[in-house]
Each structure stands twice: as structure tokens, then as C-alpha cells.
Amino acid sequence: MNSVLLSEQLITYLALAVFFFSLGIVGLVRHRTLIGMLISVELILNAAGLNFMAINRFLVPDSATGWIFTLFIMGIAAAEAAIVLSIIVAVYRKYRSADVDDVCELKG
């Protein structure tokens, strides 16, 4: 394939990853509920995985490093989601709200 076409495709994937990352940061700052913040963090992790896969596909096509890093990110995202959801359930049981402003301190 033409190297100009490959670099244009790489730039497209990287621009999409930047969009996901910035959308995640905006959502993390703007959302007041814990579920919204969790979804924003997932967007940030997906942007990182997209970057690894794009770099692996277009710059080092024979290496499996991008796949390994992306699988590692997916594992971290799954573990993070399970832990955060259990924390959200515990906070909701105690404060009857998932709003971050309502939870002023996490002392038991």
C-alpha cells in the first residue's frame, strides 16, 4: 500500500482516539454521578487501546505488542468496572444517592 495512504489512515485513527479521550475527560469533569464518571473513564481507556492498536497496525504490523497492551487495558477496565460498581452500590446503600456532591466524606 501507499505510505501516504497508510499515514492518512493512522492519523484518522489517532484523531478518533483523541476525540474519545477528550470526550472522556470532559465527561469526567462534567458528570456529577459516579456512573457517568465510570463511563468517562472507560472512554479514556478505550482511547488508549485504540492508540495501541493503530500504532501496532500501521507502524509495526508483525508485532503483537499492541494486541498485548490492548488486552491488558481491557483487563484493567473490567476489573476497574467491577470494583467501582461495588463501591457505587455501597455508597448508594449508605447515602441513598449516587451523586458525588451528596457524598462529602467516605468515613464509615
C-alpha positions in Angstrom: 0.0 0.0 0.0 1.0 3.6 -0.4 2.7 5.1 2.6 0.8 8.3 2.3 -2.5 6.4 2.5 -1.2 4.5 5.5 -0.2 7.6 7.3 -3.6 9.2 6.5 -5.4 6.2 7.9 -3.2 6.3 11.0 -3.9 10.0 11.5 -7.7 9.1 11.2 -7.4 6.5 14.0 -5.3 8.8 16.2 -7.8 11.6 15.7 -10.6 9.4 16.7 -8.7 8.3 19.8 -8.1 11.9 20.7 -11.8 12.6 20.3 -12.7 9.7 22.6 -10.0 10.8 25.1 -11.2 14.4 25.2 -14.8 13.3 25.4 -13.9 11.1 28.4 -12.0 14.0 30.1 -14.9 16.4 29.6 -17.3 13.7 30.9 -15.1 13.1 33.9 -15.1 16.7 34.8 -18.7 17.5 34.0 -20.6 14.5 35.3 -21.8 14.6 38.9 -22.8 10.9 39.2 -20.5 8.0 39.8 -21.9 6.0 36.9 -21.2 8.9 34.5 -17.7 9.2 35.8 -17.2 5.4 35.3 -18.4 5.6 31.7 -16.0 8.5 31.1 -13.0 6.6 32.5 -14.0 3.7 30.2 -13.9 6.1 27.2 -10.4 7.2 28.2 -9.2 3.6 28.5 -10.8 2.7 25.1 -8.9 5.7 23.5 -5.7 4.3 24.9 -6.5 0.9 23.5 -7.3 2.4 20.1 -4.0 4.2 20.1 -2.1 1.0 20.8 -3.9 -0.9 18.1 -3.5 1.8 15.5 0.2 2.1 16.2 0.6 -1.7 16.1 -1.3 -2.0 12.8 0.4 0.8 10.8 3.9 1.1 12.2 4.8 -2.4 13.4 2.4 -4.8 11.6 4.2 -8.0 12.5 4.4 -7.4 16.3 1.9 -8.5 18.8 2.8 -5.8 21.3 -0.2 -3.6 20.6 -2.6 -6.5 21.0 -1.0 -7.5 24.3 -1.2 -3.9 25.6 -4.8 -3.6 24.5 -5.8 -6.9 26.2 -4.1 -5.7 29.3 -6.0 -2.4 29.2 -9.3 -4.4 28.7 -8.5 -6.5 31.7 -7.8 -3.4 33.8 -11.0 -1.8 32.6 -13.0 -4.9 33.5 -11.5 -5.1 37.0 -11.9 -1.3 37.5 -15.6 -1.5 36.5 -16.3 -4.4 38.9 -14.6 -2.6 41.8 -16.2 0.8 41.1 -19.6 -0.7 40.7 -19.3 -2.4 44.1 -18.2 0.9 45.6 -21.1 2.7 44.0 -23.6 0.1 45.4 -22.0 0.6 48.9 -22.2 4.4 48.6 -25.8 4.3 47.4 -26.8 2.0 50.3 -25.3 4.4 52.8 -26.2 7.8 51.4 -29.2 6.8 49.1 -27.6 8.8 46.3 -25.0 8.2 43.6 -24.4 12.0 43.3 -20.8 13.0 44.0 -21.8 16.2 45.7 -24.0 14.3 48.2 -21.1 12.2 49.4 -18.9 14.6 51.2 -16.8 12.1 53.2 -16.2 8.4 52.9 -15.7 7.7 56.6 -17.6 4.7 57.9 
